[in-house]
Amino acid sequence: MSDRKPFLLRLDPALLEALTRWANDDLRSLNGQIEFLLRKALREAGRVKEPPSPDASRPSRGKA
């Protein structure tokens, strides 16, 4: 079962249309695009910690 909580979001029709086009361009669902943009805005505003980089757990291999 998902931890996600549904809620109603009212948007201006023009904003909804623009978000839908952007989501389609990025091959995301509208919901996924809105969540992506909100997470990005939270990171940029310093409201959430950065997720660990996939490379952070790998030991470094110094190049010679």
PyMOL Python script that loads the backbone (N, CA, C, O; Angstrom):
from pymol import cmd

cmd.read_pdbstr("""\
ATOM      1  N   MET A   1       0.841  -1.189   0.000  1.00  0.00           N
ATOM      2  CA  MET A   1       0.000   0.000   0.000  1.00  0.00           C
ATOM      3  C   MET A   1       0.881   1.246   0.000  1.00  0.00           C
ATOM      4  O   MET A   1       1.954   1.248   0.603  1.00  0.00           O
ATOM      5  N   SER A   2       0.443   2.279  -0.658  1.00  0.00           N
ATOM      6  CA  SER A   2       1.217   3.499  -0.837  1.00  0.00           C
ATOM      7  C   SER A   2       1.137   4.413   0.381  1.00  0.00           C
ATOM      8  O   SER A   2       0.119   4.464   1.072  1.00  0.00           O
ATOM      9  N   ASP A   3       2.237   5.140   0.635  1.00  0.00           N
ATOM     10  CA  ASP A   3       2.267   6.123   1.717  1.00  0.00           C
ATOM     11  C   ASP A   3       1.721   7.462   1.253  1.00  0.00           C
ATOM     12  O   ASP A   3       1.584   8.382   2.060  1.00  0.00           O
ATOM     13  N   ARG A   4       1.413   7.587  -0.004  1.00  0.00           N
ATOM     14  CA  ARG A   4       0.999   8.867  -0.575  1.00  0.00           C
ATOM     15  C   ARG A   4      -0.429   9.211  -0.180  1.00  0.00           C
ATOM     16  O   ARG A   4      -1.290   8.340  -0.055  1.00  0.00           O
ATOM     17  N   LYS A   5      -0.656  10.509   0.012  1.00  0.00           N
ATOM     18  CA  LYS A   5      -1.980  10.974   0.404  1.00  0.00           C
ATOM     19  C   LYS A   5      -2.573  11.804  -0.724  1.00  0.00           C
ATOM     20  O   LYS A   5      -1.957  12.772  -1.169  1.00  0.00           O
ATOM     21  N   PRO A   6      -3.738  11.445  -1.181  1.00  0.00           N
ATOM     22  CA  PRO A   6      -4.378  12.237  -2.243  1.00  0.00           C
ATOM     23  C   PRO A   6      -4.952  13.540  -1.683  1.00  0.00           C
ATOM     24  O   PRO A   6      -5.350  13.611  -0.521  1.00  0.00           O
ATOM     25  N   PHE A   7      -4.984  14.564  -2.534  1.00  0.00           N
ATOM     26  CA  PHE A   7      -5.644  15.817  -2.164  1.00  0.00           C
ATOM     27  C   PHE A   7      -6.063  16.542  -3.425  1.00  0.00           C
ATOM     28  O   PHE A   7      -5.518  16.309  -4.504  1.00  0.00           O
ATOM     29  N   LEU A   8      -7.015  17.405  -3.279  1.00  0.00           N
ATOM     30  CA  LEU A   8      -7.545  18.170  -4.400  1.00  0.00           C
ATOM     31  C   LEU A   8      -6.666  19.392  -4.641  1.00  0.00           C
ATOM     32  O   LEU A   8      -6.307  20.104  -3.703  1.00  0.00           O
ATOM     33  N   LEU A   9      -6.326  19.625  -5.891  1.00  0.00           N
ATOM     34  CA  LEU A   9      -5.530  20.793  -6.263  1.00  0.00           C
ATOM     35  C   LEU A   9      -6.287  21.537  -7.355  1.00  0.00           C
ATOM     36  O   LEU A   9      -6.532  20.995  -8.433  1.00  0.00           O
ATOM     37  N   ARG A  10      -6.648  22.757  -7.074  1.00  0.00           N
ATOM     38  CA  ARG A  10      -7.352  23.573  -8.066  1.00  0.00           C
ATOM     39  C   ARG A  10      -6.330  24.430  -8.802  1.00  0.00           C
ATOM     40  O   ARG A  10      -5.542  25.146  -8.184  1.00  0.00           O
ATOM     41  N   LEU A  11      -6.351  24.350 -10.128  1.00  0.00           N
ATOM     42  CA  LEU A  11      -5.410  25.103 -10.951  1.00  0.00           C
ATOM     43  C   LEU A  11      -6.150  25.884 -12.022  1.00  0.00           C
ATOM     44  O   LEU A  11      -7.226  25.492 -12.472  1.00  0.00           O
ATOM     45  N   ASP A  12      -5.557  26.980 -12.413  1.00  0.00           N
ATOM     46  CA  ASP A  12      -6.049  27.737 -13.549  1.00  0.00           C
ATOM     47  C   ASP A  12      -5.956  26.826 -14.778  1.00  0.00           C
ATOM     48  O   ASP A  12      -4.956  26.126 -14.942  1.00  0.00           O
ATOM     49  N   PRO A  13      -6.976  26.819 -15.643  1.00  0.00           N
ATOM     50  CA  PRO A  13      -6.945  25.931 -16.815  1.00  0.00           C
ATOM     51  C   PRO A  13      -5.710  26.101 -17.702  1.00  0.00           C
ATOM     52  O   PRO A  13      -5.193  25.118 -18.234  1.00  0.00           O
ATOM     53  N   ALA A  14      -5.238  27.326 -17.865  1.00  0.00           N
ATOM     54  CA  ALA A  14      -4.047  27.555 -18.694  1.00  0.00           C
ATOM     55  C   ALA A  14      -2.805  26.945 -18.043  1.00  0.00           C
ATOM     56  O   ALA A  14      -1.950  26.392 -18.736  1.00  0.00           O
ATOM     57  N   LEU A  15      -2.703  27.042 -16.725  1.00  0.00           N
ATOM     58  CA  LEU A  15      -1.586  26.445 -16.005  1.00  0.00           C
ATOM     59  C   LEU A  15      -1.645  24.926 -16.113  1.00  0.00           C
ATOM     60  O   LEU A  15      -0.622  24.276 -16.331  1.00  0.00           O
ATOM     61  N   LEU A  16      -2.815  24.372 -15.965  1.00  0.00           N
ATOM     62  CA  LEU A  16      -2.984  22.928 -16.084  1.00  0.00           C
ATOM     63  C   LEU A  16      -2.592  22.445 -17.480  1.00  0.00           C
ATOM     64  O   LEU A  16      -1.936  21.413 -17.621  1.00  0.00           O
ATOM     65  N   GLU A  17      -2.989  23.178 -18.492  1.00  0.00           N
ATOM     66  CA  GLU A  17      -2.643  22.808 -19.867  1.00  0.00           C
ATOM     67  C   GLU A  17      -1.135  22.858 -20.087  1.00  0.00           C
ATOM     68  O   GLU A  17      -0.565  21.959 -20.705  1.00  0.00           O
ATOM     69  N   ALA A  18      -0.488  23.908 -19.581  1.00  0.00           N
ATOM     70  CA  ALA A  18       0.963  24.037 -19.737  1.00  0.00           C
ATOM     71  C   ALA A  18       1.691  22.918 -18.994  1.00  0.00           C
ATOM     72  O   ALA A  18       2.654  22.358 -19.518  1.00  0.00           O
ATOM     73  N   LEU A  19       1.248  22.587 -17.788  1.00  0.00           N
ATOM     74  CA  LEU A  19       1.859  21.505 -17.026  1.00  0.00           C
ATOM     75  C   LEU A  19       1.675  20.153 -17.719  1.00  0.00           C
ATOM     76  O   LEU A  19       2.575  19.314 -17.711  1.00  0.00           O
ATOM     77  N   THR A  20       0.503  19.954 -18.314  1.00  0.00           N
ATOM     78  CA  THR A  20       0.223  18.712 -19.023  1.00  0.00           C
ATOM     79  C   THR A  20       1.143  18.566 -20.235  1.00  0.00           C
ATOM     80  O   THR A  20       1.678  17.485 -20.480  1.00  0.00           O
ATOM     81  N   ARG A  21       1.329  19.648 -20.992  1.00  0.00           N
ATOM     82  CA  ARG A  21       2.244  19.607 -22.144  1.00  0.00           C
ATOM     83  C   ARG A  21       3.669  19.312 -21.695  1.00  0.00           C
ATOM     84  O   ARG A  21       4.368  18.510 -22.314  1.00  0.00           O
ATOM     85  N   TRP A  22       4.094  19.957 -20.622  1.00  0.00           N
ATOM     86  CA  TRP A  22       5.441  19.768 -20.099  1.00  0.00           C
ATOM     87  C   TRP A  22       5.624  18.323 -19.632  1.00  0.00           C
ATOM     88  O   TRP A  22       6.652  17.707 -19.910  1.00  0.00           O
ATOM     89  N   ALA A  23       4.643  17.789 -18.933  1.00  0.00           N
ATOM     90  CA  ALA A  23       4.700  16.393 -18.485  1.00  0.00           C
ATOM     91  C   ALA A  23       4.820  15.455 -19.679  1.00  0.00           C
ATOM     92  O   ALA A  23       5.618  14.518 -19.660  1.00  0.00           O
ATOM     93  N   ASN A  24       4.035  15.703 -20.707  1.00  0.00           N
ATOM     94  CA  ASN A  24       4.106  14.867 -21.908  1.00  0.00           C
ATOM     95  C   ASN A  24       5.480  14.956 -22.568  1.00  0.00           C
ATOM     96  O   ASN A  24       6.018  13.945 -23.018  1.00  0.00           O
ATOM     97  N   ASP A  25       6.044  16.149 -22.629  1.00  0.00           N
ATOM     98  CA  ASP A  25       7.374  16.332 -23.207  1.00  0.00           C
ATOM     99  C   ASP A  25       8.437  15.560 -22.425  1.00  0.00           C
ATOM    100  O   ASP A  25       9.385  15.032 -23.007  1.00  0.00           O
ATOM    101  N   ASP A  26       8.272  15.498 -21.105  1.00  0.00           N
ATOM    102  CA  ASP A  26       9.237  14.819 -20.236  1.00  0.00           C
ATOM    103  C   ASP A  26       8.885  13.348 -20.004  1.00  0.00           C
ATOM    104  O   ASP A  26       9.532  12.665 -19.210  1.00  0.00           O
ATOM    105  N   LEU A  27       7.849  12.868 -20.707  1.00  0.00           N
ATOM    106  CA  LEU A  27       7.396  11.473 -20.578  1.00  0.00           C
ATOM    107  C   LEU A  27       7.034  11.119 -19.133  1.00  0.00           C
ATOM    108  O   LEU A  27       7.383  10.048 -18.637  1.00  0.00           O
ATOM    109  N   ARG A  28       6.329  12.036 -18.474  1.00  0.00           N
ATOM    110  CA  ARG A  28       5.847  11.828 -17.107  1.00  0.00           C
ATOM    111  C   ARG A  28       4.338  11.978 -17.088  1.00  0.00           C
ATOM    112  O   ARG A  28       3.745  12.580 -17.982  1.00  0.00           O
ATOM    113  N   SER A  29       3.731  11.422 -16.057  1.00  0.00           N
ATOM    114  CA  SER A  29       2.314  11.705 -15.825  1.00  0.00           C
ATOM    115  C   SER A  29       2.207  13.130 -15.290  1.00  0.00           C
ATOM    116  O   SER A  29       3.195  13.698 -14.824  1.00  0.00           O
ATOM    117  N   LEU A  30       1.026  13.696 -15.357  1.00  0.00           N
ATOM    118  CA  LEU A  30       0.824  15.045 -14.816  1.00  0.00           C
ATOM    119  C   LEU A  30       1.160  15.048 -13.332  1.00  0.00           C
ATOM    120  O   LEU A  30       1.843  15.954 -12.854  1.00  0.00           O
ATOM    121  N   ASN A  31       0.689  14.050 -12.602  1.00  0.00           N
ATOM    122  CA  ASN A  31       0.975  13.959 -11.173  1.00  0.00           C
ATOM    123  C   ASN A  31       2.484  13.853 -10.936  1.00  0.00           C
ATOM    124  O   ASN A  31       3.020  14.523 -10.053  1.00  0.00           O
ATOM    125  N   GLY A  32       3.164  13.024 -11.712  1.00  0.00           N
ATOM    126  CA  GLY A  32       4.607  12.867 -11.579  1.00  0.00           C
ATOM    127  C   GLY A  32       5.351  14.162 -11.859  1.00  0.00           C
ATOM    128  O   GLY A  32       6.337  14.475 -11.191  1.00  0.00           O
ATOM    129  N   GLN A  33       4.878  14.914 -12.845  1.00  0.00           N
ATOM    130  CA  GLN A  33       5.523  16.184 -13.183  1.00  0.00           C
ATOM    131  C   GLN A  33       5.355  17.192 -12.057  1.00  0.00           C
ATOM    132  O   GLN A  33       6.308  17.881 -11.691  1.00  0.00           O
ATOM    133  N   ILE A  34       4.161  17.281 -11.512  1.00  0.00           N
ATOM    134  CA  ILE A  34       3.916  18.221 -10.408  1.00  0.00           C
ATOM    135  C   ILE A  34       4.771  17.840  -9.210  1.00  0.00           C
ATOM    136  O   ILE A  34       5.357  18.710  -8.566  1.00  0.00           O
ATOM    137  N   GLU A  35       4.851  16.539  -8.900  1.00  0.00           N
ATOM    138  CA  GLU A  35       5.675  16.090  -7.771  1.00  0.00           C
ATOM    139  C   GLU A  35       7.147  16.386  -8.041  1.00  0.00           C
ATOM    140  O   GLU A  35       7.858  16.832  -7.140  1.00  0.00           O
ATOM    141  N   PHE A  36       7.617  16.145  -9.266  1.00  0.00           N
ATOM    142  CA  PHE A  36       9.000  16.444  -9.644  1.00  0.00           C
ATOM    143  C   PHE A  36       9.305  17.932  -9.427  1.00  0.00           C
ATOM    144  O   PHE A  36      10.333  18.275  -8.843  1.00  0.00           O
ATOM    145  N   LEU A  37       8.430  18.797  -9.890  1.00  0.00           N
ATOM    146  CA  LEU A  37       8.646  20.237  -9.774  1.00  0.00           C
ATOM    147  C   LEU A  37       8.612  20.700  -8.321  1.00  0.00           C
ATOM    148  O   LEU A  37       9.394  21.565  -7.927  1.00  0.00           O
ATOM    149  N   LEU A  38       7.711  20.129  -7.524  1.00  0.00           N
ATOM    150  CA  LEU A  38       7.643  20.495  -6.111  1.00  0.00           C
ATOM    151  C   LEU A  38       8.899  20.046  -5.371  1.00  0.00           C
ATOM    152  O   LEU A  38       9.435  20.791  -4.550  1.00  0.00           O
ATOM    153  N   ARG A  39       9.372  18.832  -5.655  1.00  0.00           N
ATOM    154  CA  ARG A  39      10.598  18.349  -5.005  1.00  0.00           C
ATOM    155  C   ARG A  39      11.798  19.219  -5.394  1.00  0.00           C
ATOM    156  O   ARG A  39      12.630  19.554  -4.550  1.00  0.00           O
ATOM    157  N   LYS A  40      11.879  19.579  -6.668  1.00  0.00           N
ATOM    158  CA  LYS A  40      12.977  20.421  -7.147  1.00  0.00           C
ATOM    159  C   LYS A  40      12.942  21.788  -6.453  1.00  0.00           C
ATOM    160  O   LYS A  40      13.977  22.292  -6.017  1.00  0.00           O
ATOM    161  N   ALA A  41      11.760  22.378  -6.354  1.00  0.00           N
ATOM    162  CA  ALA A  41      11.620  23.678  -5.698  1.00  0.00           C
ATOM    163  C   ALA A  41      11.996  23.589  -4.219  1.00  0.00           C
ATOM    164  O   ALA A  41      12.636  24.499  -3.691  1.00  0.00           O
ATOM    165  N   LEU A  42      11.610  22.511  -3.549  1.00  0.00           N
ATOM    166  CA  LEU A  42      11.957  22.334  -2.138  1.00  0.00           C
ATOM    167  C   LEU A  42      13.464  22.200  -1.948  1.00  0.00           C
ATOM    168  O   LEU A  42      14.027  22.781  -1.021  1.00  0.00           O
ATOM    169  N   ARG A  43      14.125  21.429  -2.832  1.00  0.00           N
ATOM    170  CA  ARG A  43      15.587  21.292  -2.744  1.00  0.00           C
ATOM    171  C   ARG A  43      16.262  22.637  -2.955  1.00  0.00           C
ATOM    172  O   ARG A  43      17.155  23.013  -2.195  1.00  0.00           O
ATOM    173  N   GLU A  44      15.837  23.369  -3.993  1.00  0.00           N
ATOM    174  CA  GLU A  44      16.465  24.651  -4.324  1.00  0.00           C
ATOM    175  C   GLU A  44      16.246  25.684  -3.234  1.00  0.00           C
ATOM    176  O   GLU A  44      17.073  26.578  -3.054  1.00  0.00           O
ATOM    177  N   ALA A  45      15.136  25.574  -2.498  1.00  0.00           N
ATOM    178  CA  ALA A  45      14.849  26.506  -1.412  1.00  0.00           C
ATOM    179  C   ALA A  45      15.496  26.072  -0.098  1.00  0.00           C
ATOM    180  O   ALA A  45      15.385  26.766   0.913  1.00  0.00           O
ATOM    181  N   GLY A  46      16.173  24.917  -0.117  1.00  0.00           N
ATOM    182  CA  GLY A  46      16.822  24.428   1.088  1.00  0.00           C
ATOM    183  C   GLY A  46      15.843  23.876   2.111  1.00  0.00           C
ATOM    184  O   GLY A  46      16.141  23.840   3.305  1.00  0.00           O
ATOM    185  N   ARG A  47      14.684  23.448   1.649  1.00  0.00           N
ATOM    186  CA  ARG A  47      13.654  22.937   2.562  1.00  0.00           C
ATOM    187  C   ARG A  47      13.748  21.443   2.809  1.00  0.00           C
ATOM    188  O   ARG A  47      13.167  20.939   3.770  1.00  0.00           O
ATOM    189  N   VAL A  48      14.481  20.718   1.946  1.00  0.00           N
ATOM    190  CA  VAL A  48      14.702  19.283   2.134  1.00  0.00           C
ATOM    191  C   VAL A  48      16.153  18.980   1.808  1.00  0.00           C
ATOM    192  O   VAL A  48      16.800  19.711   1.058  1.00  0.00           O
ATOM    193  N   LYS A  49      16.657  17.894   2.382  1.00  0.00           N
ATOM    194  CA  LYS A  49      18.031  17.485   2.109  1.00  0.00           C
ATOM    195  C   LYS A  49      18.109  16.842   0.739  1.00  0.00           C
ATOM    196  O   LYS A  49      17.144  16.242   0.265  1.00  0.00           O
ATOM    197  N   GLU A  50      19.264  16.972   0.109  1.00  0.00           N
ATOM    198  CA  GLU A  50      19.511  16.336  -1.184  1.00  0.00           C
ATOM    199  C   GLU A  50      19.518  14.821  -1.004  1.00  0.00           C
ATOM    200  O   GLU A  50      20.078  14.319  -0.030  1.00  0.00           O
ATOM    201  N   PRO A  51      18.905  14.092  -1.925  1.00  0.00           N
ATOM    202  CA  PRO A  51      19.007  12.639  -1.849  1.00  0.00           C
ATOM    203  C   PRO A  51      20.445  12.220  -2.115  1.00  0.00           C
ATOM    204  O   PRO A  51      21.154  12.898  -2.858  1.00  0.00           O
ATOM    205  N   PRO A  52      20.892  11.107  -1.517  1.00  0.00           N
ATOM    206  CA  PRO A  52      22.279  10.686  -1.763  1.00  0.00           C
ATOM    207  C   PRO A  52      22.501  10.359  -3.229  1.00  0.00           C
ATOM    208  O   PRO A  52      21.627   9.803  -3.895  1.00  0.00           O
ATOM    209  N   SER A  53      23.656  10.703  -3.710  1.00  0.00           N
ATOM    210  CA  SER A  53      24.022  10.422  -5.100  1.00  0.00           C
ATOM    211  C   SER A  53      24.191   8.922  -5.275  1.00  0.00           C
ATOM    212  O   SER A  53      24.704   8.259  -4.374  1.00  0.00           O
ATOM    213  N   PRO A  54      23.769   8.360  -6.424  1.00  0.00           N
ATOM    214  CA  PRO A  54      23.964   6.926  -6.654  1.00  0.00           C
ATOM    215  C   PRO A  54      25.435   6.528  -6.593  1.00  0.00           C
ATOM    216  O   PRO A  54      25.750   5.387  -6.257  1.00  0.00           O
ATOM    217  N   ASP A  55      26.343   7.457  -6.912  1.00  0.00           N
ATOM    218  CA  ASP A  55      27.778   7.176  -6.898  1.00  0.00           C
ATOM    219  C   ASP A  55      28.384   7.321  -5.505  1.00  0.00           C
ATOM    220  O   ASP A  55      29.532   6.924  -5.301  1.00  0.00           O
ATOM    221  N   ALA A  56      27.656   7.875  -4.544  1.00  0.00           N
ATOM    222  CA  ALA A  56      28.209   8.145  -3.220  1.00  0.00           C
ATOM    223  C   ALA A  56      28.587   6.870  -2.482  1.00  0.00           C
ATOM    224  O   ALA A  56      29.509   6.883  -1.667  1.00  0.00           O
ATOM    225  N   SER A  57      27.898   5.775  -2.749  1.00  0.00           N
ATOM    226  CA  SER A  57      28.181   4.540  -2.032  1.00  0.00           C
ATOM    227  C   SER A  57      29.311   3.734  -2.677  1.00  0.00           C
ATOM    228  O   SER A  57      29.801   2.777  -2.078  1.00  0.00           O
ATOM    229  N   ARG A  58      29.728   4.106  -3.883  1.00  0.00           N
ATOM    230  CA  ARG A  58      30.803   3.397  -4.573  1.00  0.00           C
ATOM    231  C   ARG A  58      32.158   3.886  -4.090  1.00  0.00           C
ATOM    232  O   ARG A  58      32.355   5.089  -3.920  1.00  0.00           O
ATOM    233  N   PRO A  59      33.095   2.969  -3.867  1.00  0.00           N
ATOM    234  CA  PRO A  59      34.450   3.416  -3.523  1.00  0.00           C
ATOM    235  C   PRO A  59      35.080   4.082  -4.748  1.00  0.00           C
ATOM    236  O   PRO A  59      34.864   3.654  -5.881  1.00  0.00           O
ATOM    237  N   SER A  60      35.851   5.119  -4.504  1.00  0.00           N
ATOM    238  CA  SER A  60      36.447   5.803  -5.646  1.00  0.00           C
ATOM    239  C   SER A  60      37.625   5.010  -6.180  1.00  0.00           C
ATOM    240  O   SER A  60      38.373   4.387  -5.427  1.00  0.00           O
ATOM    241  N   ARG A  61      37.770   5.047  -7.479  1.00  0.00           N
ATOM    242  CA  ARG A  61      38.890   4.402  -8.157  1.00  0.00           C
ATOM    243  C   ARG A  61      39.731   5.507  -8.775  1.00  0.00           C
ATOM    244  O   ARG A  61      39.397   6.014  -9.846  1.00  0.00           O
ATOM    245  N   GLY A  62      40.783   5.875  -8.133  1.00  0.00           N
ATOM    246  CA  GLY A  62      41.619   6.944  -8.637  1.00  0.00           C
ATOM    247  C   GLY A  62      42.137   6.651 -10.028  1.00  0.00           C
ATOM    248  O   GLY A  62      42.613   5.548 -10.297  1.00  0.00           O
ATOM    249  N   LYS A  63      42.048   7.634 -10.918  1.00  0.00           N
ATOM    250  CA  LYS A  63      42.564   7.456 -12.280  1.00  0.00           C
ATOM    251  C   LYS A  63      44.029   7.790 -12.312  1.00  0.00           C
ATOM    252  O   LYS A  63      44.460   8.780 -11.722  1.00  0.00           O
ATOM    253  N   ALA A  64      44.792   6.979 -12.992  1.00  0.00           N
ATOM    254  CA  ALA A  64      46.227   7.216 -13.085  1.00  0.00           C
ATOM    255  C   ALA A  64      46.601   7.769 -14.430  1.00  0.00           C
ATOM    256  O   ALA A  64      47.777   8.030 -14.685  1.00  0.00           O
TER     257      ALA A  64
END
""", "prot")
cmd.dss("prot")
cmd.show_as("cartoon", "prot")
cmd.util.cbc("prot")
cmd.orient("prot")
